[in-house]
């Protein structure tokens, strides 16, 4: 085709081209050999996933797991920001809830970890995690326990989730 109709047909074909997604640089492009042990945290890659288990015998490979790489590079997979007057009055119990949620998840999923808790510039609490799902689940647990407003923003390009919780009273 040529002319105006050809341009429309060409544009239609280009629109259907599969766009490569942005991949998480901390997730390996291929599976490590089994068994592989992380020298930092002792998580073991076996049966197709990272898990907590006794160190396997035999020919064991070593490789830093994605969670330890994120911690080393200070590159969180998710950030939970808490704010509001309610936070100031209930900070310790909210922190306890966060730590309990993290321990519960981490027990089954070694890649779901807390990277750190920092004070923000205006009294916020900024909590960094190694994966995308834990900040959302933690934010939802805080909302269930204390009400407030929860906002979840996922940016595919940067492979990061930002979760905001606020309660003023």
PEJO-V49598 format. One record per pair of residues at least 12 apart in sequence whose ideal C-beta (glycine too) atoms are under 10 Angstrom apart, sorted by the first residue. I is the first residue (numbers start at 1). J is the second residue. Records with the same first field share a line. If there is no record, write none. Layout:
I=J ; J
//
This chain:
21=156 ; 157 ; 159
22=155 ; 156 ; 157 ; 158 ; 159
23=159
24=66 ; 70 ; 77 ; 131 ; 132 ; 158 ; 159 ; 160
25=66 ; 69 ; 70 ; 73 ; 75 ; 159
26=65 ; 66 ; 67 ; 68 ; 69 ; 70 ; 73 ; 75 ; 77 ; 111 ; 130 ; 131 ; 159
27=66 ; 69 ; 77 ; 111 ; 159
28=45 ; 63 ; 65 ; 66 ; 69
31=45 ; 48 ; 49
32=45 ; 46 ; 50 ; 61 ; 62 ; 63 ; 65
33=45 ; 59 ; 60 ; 61 ; 63
34=46 ; 47 ; 48 ; 56 ; 59 ; 60 ; 61
35=47 ; 53 ; 55 ; 56 ; 57 ; 58 ; 59 ; 60 ; 61
36=50 ; 56 ; 60 ; 61 ; 62 ; 63 ; 64 ; 65
37=53 ; 55 ; 56 ; 60 ; 61 ; 62 ; 63 ; 65
38=50 ; 62 ; 63 ; 64 ; 65 ; 66 ; 67 ; 68 ; 69 ; 110
39=62 ; 63 ; 64 ; 65 ; 68
40=62 ; 64 ; 65 ; 67 ; 68 ; 69 ; 71 ; 72
41=64 ; 65 ; 67 ; 68 ; 71 ; 110 ; 111 ; 113
42=54 ; 55 ; 65 ; 110
43=64 ; 65 ; 66 ; 67 ; 68 ; 109 ; 110 ; 111 ; 113
44=56 ; 60 ; 65 ; 110
45=61 ; 63 ; 65 ; 110
46=60
49=109 ; 110 ; 111
50=65 ; 66 ; 67 ; 109 ; 110 ; 111
51=108 ; 109 ; 110 ; 111
52=106 ; 107 ; 108 ; 109 ; 110
53=110
65=110 ; 111 ; 113 ; 130
66=110 ; 111 ; 130 ; 131
67=106 ; 109 ; 110 ; 111 ; 112 ; 113 ; 115 ; 129 ; 130 ; 131
68=110 ; 111 ; 113 ; 130
69=130
70=111 ; 113 ; 115 ; 128 ; 129 ; 130 ; 131
71=113 ; 114 ; 115 ; 116 ; 128 ; 130
74=115 ; 116 ; 128
75=115 ; 128 ; 130 ; 159 ; 160
76=114 ; 115 ; 116 ; 126 ; 127 ; 128 ; 129 ; 130 ; 131 ; 132 ; 135 ; 160 ; 161 ; 162
77=111 ; 112 ; 113 ; 115 ; 128 ; 129 ; 130 ; 131 ; 132 ; 133 ; 134 ; 135 ; 159 ; 160 ; 161
78=112 ; 115 ; 127 ; 128 ; 129 ; 130 ; 131 ; 132 ; 133 ; 134 ; 135 ; 136 ; 137 ; 138 ; 139 ; 152 ; 154 ; 159 ; 160 ; 161 ; 162 ; 163
79=115 ; 118 ; 126 ; 127 ; 128 ; 129 ; 135 ; 153 ; 160 ; 161 ; 162 ; 163 ; 164
80=98 ; 114 ; 117 ; 125 ; 126 ; 127 ; 128 ; 129 ; 134 ; 135 ; 136 ; 137 ; 138 ; 139 ; 142 ; 150 ; 152 ; 161 ; 162 ; 163 ; 164 ; 165
81=120 ; 124 ; 125 ; 126 ; 127 ; 128 ; 135 ; 139 ; 151 ; 162 ; 163 ; 164 ; 165 ; 166
82=94 ; 95 ; 98 ; 117 ; 120 ; 123 ; 124 ; 125 ; 126 ; 127 ; 138 ; 139 ; 142 ; 146 ; 148 ; 163 ; 164 ; 165 ; 166 ; 167
83=120 ; 122 ; 123 ; 124 ; 125 ; 126 ; 148 ; 149 ; 164 ; 165 ; 166 ; 167 ; 168
84=123 ; 124 ; 146 ; 148 ; 149 ; 165 ; 166 ; 167 ; 168 ; 169
85=123 ; 166 ; 167 ; 168 ; 169
86=146 ; 147 ; 148 ; 165 ; 166 ; 167 ; 168 ; 169
87=123 ; 124 ; 125 ; 142 ; 146 ; 148 ; 165 ; 166 ; 167 ; 168
88=123 ; 125
89=167 ; 169
90=145 ; 146 ; 167
91=119 ; 123 ; 125
93=145 ; 146
94=125 ; 127 ; 141 ; 142 ; 145 ; 146 ; 165 ; 167
95=117 ; 125 ; 127
97=138 ; 141 ; 142 ; 144 ; 145 ; 146
98=114 ; 117 ; 125 ; 127 ; 129 ; 134 ; 135 ; 138 ; 139 ; 141 ; 142
99=114 ; 117 ; 138
100=138 ; 141
101=114 ; 134 ; 137 ; 138 ; 139 ; 140 ; 141 ; 142
102=114 ; 127 ; 129 ; 130 ; 134 ; 137 ; 138
104=137 ; 141
105=129 ; 131 ; 133 ; 134 ; 137 ; 138
106=130 ; 134
109=130 ; 131 ; 133 ; 134
110=130
111=130 ; 131 ; 133 ; 134
112=129 ; 130 ; 131 ; 132 ; 133 ; 134 ; 135 ; 137 ; 138
113=128 ; 129 ; 130 ; 131 ; 134
114=127 ; 128 ; 129 ; 130 ; 134 ; 135 ; 138
115=127 ; 128 ; 129 ; 130
116=128 ; 129
124=164 ; 165 ; 166
125=165
127=139 ; 163 ; 165
129=161 ; 163
131=161
132=154 ; 159 ; 160 ; 161
133=161
134=161 ; 163
135=152 ; 160 ; 161 ; 162 ; 163
136=150 ; 152 ; 154 ; 161 ; 163
137=163
138=163 ; 165
139=151 ; 152 ; 161 ; 162 ; 163 ; 164 ; 165
140=152 ; 163 ; 165
142=163 ; 165 ; 167
143=163 ; 165 ; 167
146=165 ; 167
147=165 ; 167 ; 169
148=164 ; 165 ; 166 ; 167 ; 168 ; 169
149=164 ; 165 ; 166 ; 167 ; 168
150=163 ; 164 ; 165 ; 166 ; 167
151=163 ; 164 ; 165 ; 166
152=164 ; 165
//
